[in-house]
């Protein structure tokens, strides 16, 4: 159970670090509603959070919505569940529901719902007297339209409503907190091509997803607002088909937050290196490529990498593994992932397990479970 002090820190800092909900690291890049970037499904969760260019499925709505235009089935639905940050508290979790429907051979619509519960928080007054409990939570609702152009290219647009109830109706520094709301959009593209490697058929794919482009969000009745976790994800995947029963996919993703990097300040709080984070959303996005106080070398540190491997046997049984790397100066999320998947008729069951590569990581031993049903 978290303390009320943590709740106050979450609001006063005006930020949460992506993927570490509940932990405030003021020297890192900070955004609101970081739950939007948490991997919701077990397949990509087992592949080091690589999924922007892997083969399409119903959970592509999170990774790269344009992929659903090339999905194999007429429609599909998926439900995923993730106990999250179990090293910190046992009652934090995320649930994800997604589905798509092909209206014709080129056009596909998709819907998804993501819910993130931060568990139960005990509220205390200035004298440490318990005043009750509170259950902060976030959710988002997505609507996607994807269209294929020929047999190789697809594009998609996603619109998102975000509701964040971190500390609704709680007094913080004599100010009444409220739930935060925002609207955002994703722009994505997917390209695939059949190639030959050593005389064997193979599939090469590329993907890009610019996500969470939207207005700032606020939890207090003041003018201080936080950036959404606008993110650029670029990746590729190579799938080998050595024979009819065996399939091997190698995937590699690069991610960068498109939000301002905090500047360096002197003892008086004046900016000594870098730029102010008090900017508009467009300025924050375009300036994110050149505003790091450490210059180009620091900009490179802001790129995280996810790499994954998937072995599929007879389209029924899958083994997966992967690795995710984030620079120690920019969050230090480093972990090995593994998992498996089983298919029976139109039903898929996947699970994944996360092994953190740094000591005392709150992400250690994270599990994900996904159940997917496809309709021909």
Secondary structure, 3 states (H helix, E strand, C coil): CECHHHHHHHHHCCCECCCCCCCCCCCCCCECCHHHHCCCCHHHHCCCCCCCCCCCCCCHHHHCHHHHHHCCCCEEEEEEEEECCCCCCCCCEEEEEEEEEECCCCEEEEEEEEEEECCCEEEECCCCCEEEEECCEEEEEEEEEEEEECCCEEEEEEEEEEEEECCCCCEECCEEECCEEEEEEEEEEEEEEEEEECCEEEEEEEEEEEEEEECCECCECCCCCECCCCEEEEEEEEEECCCCCEEEEEEEEEEEECCCCCCEECCCCCEEECCCCCCCHHHHHHHCCCCCCCCHHHHHHCEEEEEEEEEEECCCEEEEEEEEECCHHHCCCEEEEEEEEEEECCEEEEEEEEEECCCCCCCCCCEEEEEEEEEC
